[in-house]
Amino acid sequence: MAWFLRKKPNIEETQQRELPEGLWAKCPRCNAILYKRQLEEHLYTCPQCSYHFRIGSRQYIGFLLDEGSFEETHTELRSEDPLQFVDTKPYAKRLEEAYRTTGLNEALITGFARLKGRPLVFGCMNFSFIGGSMGSVVGEKFRRAVVDSLTHRFPLLVVCASGGARMQEGALSLMQMAKTAAALTELAEARLPYITVLTDPTTGGVTASFAMLGDIIIAEPGALIGFAGPRVIEQATKRKLPEGFQRAEFLLEHGFVDCVVHRKQLRTTLAQLFDLLLG
């Protein structure tokens, strides 16, 4: 499995709590103290208990795709503030901070790439960009990725990580659910494969739209997947939820995802699936 050592992902891209700064990291599940280089070599999964740390889009590009094959598209699209929205801080300020801390233009990055030699259109969401929320630009970039897939007759692969719709854009954000779902009907009619990989967390409007519309839906182990979060559901229903509710394994057991795949096997599994679907 030397393929994932060829190009080390950029660990400095995100500042998430699961990947603290420094030479060492502590596993939230088993409390193992892990050397950062060891964590990188295990694709940011704990070698003791297989806990999957949250990672960013650049890391997925680094180990999923053929080295040097990714060509980013639609980089000119950037979010604006049509509603002049302010909560604890102005939306425009949140966008500026997201640009600065992540180095990304949006919560979704798209482009052309190859996976074990097979050409495809690739999209990956980054939770560190305003919670991976779907606003107008995320919806438009997804639609354009579908158009790229249709134009070149390439399959579409999207890695999802999101807290849902971007509330700072109001109804404009909610409209992206219908927009992305409608675009995928064209992909289905063209009989082009669409595979989604659901990572921790994949929730809200993204789950209710393009994340769960894949021809094959893969989840990473332990990923939180659902619409409303478990705490909100418990408060609304006044009932205690089952053990493991909304985790990847629970969804697999109840038929909401097709398979749960460890990050180390993800590249090989995706290549095999595309070979089966495309012949």
N, C-alpha and C positions, 0 to 999 in steps of 0.2 A: 504493500500500500504506500509506496514511495511517492505516489502522485501528489499527495497533499503537502509534501515537504519542499517541492520545487520552488514555490513562491510563498514566502511567509506573509500572511495578512497583516495589514497595518493596524496594530492594536491601539494606536493613538487616535483613531478616527472618532471614537465615541467616548463619552465620559459617564458610563452607566455604573450603577451601584454594584452590579455583578462583577465588574472588572475594575477594581480600584487601582489607583496609581501605585507604582513601586515594583519591586522585584518579586513580590509574593502575593498570592490571593488565597482567600479562605473559602472553601466550598460551603454554600449556605445549607446544603442537605446533610453532609456527613462531617462537616467541620475540619476536613483535611486541609493542611497548609500546603499549597501548591506553588512551585517555582514557575514564574511566568513563562519561561521557555518551554517547560514541560507542558503547560497548559496549551500553548500554541501548537505544539506537536500533536496534541490530542484534539485538535480543532476546537479548543475552548470547551471541552467536556472534561469532567472530573475522572481521572483514571481509576479512582477508588469506587465511586458509586454511579458513574455515568451521568451525573447532573449536567444539563446543558445550559451553559451561561448564555445570556443574551449577547449577540454580536451585531455588528452593523453591515451595511450593504457591501462595503469594500472587502470585508472578510469573506462573505459568501462568494463574491466575484473571484477572490484569490484561490479558494479551494474547490469550487464547483466547476468553473469554466476552464477551458484550455488556456494555458499561460499566454498572455499577450493577445488573446483573441477578442477581448471585449472592446467594442467601439460604442461609446456613449452617444445617444441621440436626444434631440429635443432639449438641449441644454439652455436654449434661449427662454424657455418658459419659467416665469417666476411669479409667485403669488403677490397679489395686491390687497388692499384693504377697502373693498367697496362699501362696507357698512360703517367704516370709522369705528370699529368695535373696541370697547375698553372694558376689561374686567378688573383684575388687580393691577394690570398694566396694559397699555395699548397693544393691539394686535401687531401693529407695525413694529413695535419694539420687540415683541416675541419673535417676529420673523428675522429681524436683524441679529438677535442673539443666536437663533438657530443657524443662520448662515455662518456666523463667526465660529461657533463651537463645533459644528459638524463638518464644515467645509463643503456642504452639499447645497444644491439649489432648491431641493424639495425633499419631501418624505419618500418619494418614489424615484428611483433611478432606472432608466431604460436604455437598451442598446442592442446591437447585434453581437453575437458571440458564437463560439463553438463549444460543444460538450463531447469530448472524446471523438473529435473530428466532425461531428454532425452540426450543421449550421442551425441556429435558432434565434428567436427574439427573446430577450431576457429582461425581466423586471424584478426589482428588489426594493422592498420598503425598509425604512430605517426608523426604528422606534424613538431614537434620540432626537429626531426632527419633529418637535411639537407632538410627541407621543405617536408618531407615525400616522397622524390623523389625515383623513381624506378631505381635501378641499377642492376647489375648482381646478387647480393646476394638476393635482394628482389624478383626478378623473380624466382630464384632457390628455395627460401623458399616457395613461392607460389606454385610452381610445386610440391614440396615435400608434401605440405599440401593436394594437390589434390590426390597424391599417397596414403597418409594416409587415406583419405576419401574412396578411392577405396578399399584399403586393408581391412579396418575394416567395410566397408559399412555404414559409418556414413555420415550424411549430412554435408555440408560445409557452414559456416557463416563467412563473411569477412566484417569488418568495414573499410571503405576507408577514407583517408584524405591525399591528395597529391598535390604537385605543378607540378607533371608530371615526365618526364624522367630525369635521373641524367646526366646532360650535361658533367660532369667531366669524364664520362666513354664513351662518344661518341656513336658510332654505337653499341657498346656492350650493352649499355642501351636500345637503340631502338629495338634491337633484342628481348628483354624481352616481348615486346608487342605480338609478334607472338608466343613466347614460352608459355606464360600464356594462350593465347587464344586456342592454340592447346591442352594444358593439359585439358582445360574445355570441349573439345569435347569428351574426354574419360569419363568424369563425366556424361555428357548428355547421352552418349550411355549406361552407367550403370544405368541410370534412378535414380540418386542420387540427391536430391535437393541442389541447390546452391542459397543462398540468400545474397545480398549485402546491406549494409547500407551506404549511401553516406552522409558524414558530411562536414562541412565547413573547407577548400575548398576541392573539388575533381575535379582536372583539368588535362590537358595534356595527356600524354601517358597512365596514369592509367585509366582515363575516356575513352580513345580510345581503351582500352583492357578489362581487367577483371572486372572493376567496373560496366560497362554497359552490362555485359553478364550474369547477374544473372537471374535465373528463375523468381524471384521476386526482384524488385529493390525498396528499401525504401530510402527515404531522410529525414533528419532532417529538421525542419522548418528553412527557411532562408538560408540554405546552398548554397554556390556558387558552381555550377556544370557546367562544360563545357570543351572545349578543349583549345582554346586560351582565355585569359581573355577579359572582356568587353572593357577595355581601348585599347588593341591591335586591337580588331575588329573595334572599332570606328575609330581608326587612319587609318586602312587599307581600310575601306569602305567609309570613310568621311561622315558617317550618324550617327545620334543620335539613340541610341538603345531604344527599348520600356521600359517602367517602369517595374522594377523587372526582367529584362532580365537575364537569367542564374541562377536565384534563384530557389529554390526547388519548390515553388508554381507555377512559370511560366512553369517549366518543366512538372509538373503534368498536368497542363492545356493543354499542347501541346503533351502529350502522351509519354514523355521520361522516366518518372518514374511511378511506380504503385501506390504509396501512400506516403504521408507525415505524419510522426508519431512523436508526441512530445516525448521527451526523457523519460518522466515519464511512457509513455505507451509502450515503445519499447520492454521491456522484455516480457510483456504479449502478445503483438502482434506477436512477433517472435515465442513464444511457440505455439500460436494458428495456425500460418501458418505451422510450422513443423508438428503439429498434423494433419492438413488437407492434407499435401503433403505425409506424410508417413503412415497415417491411424493408 
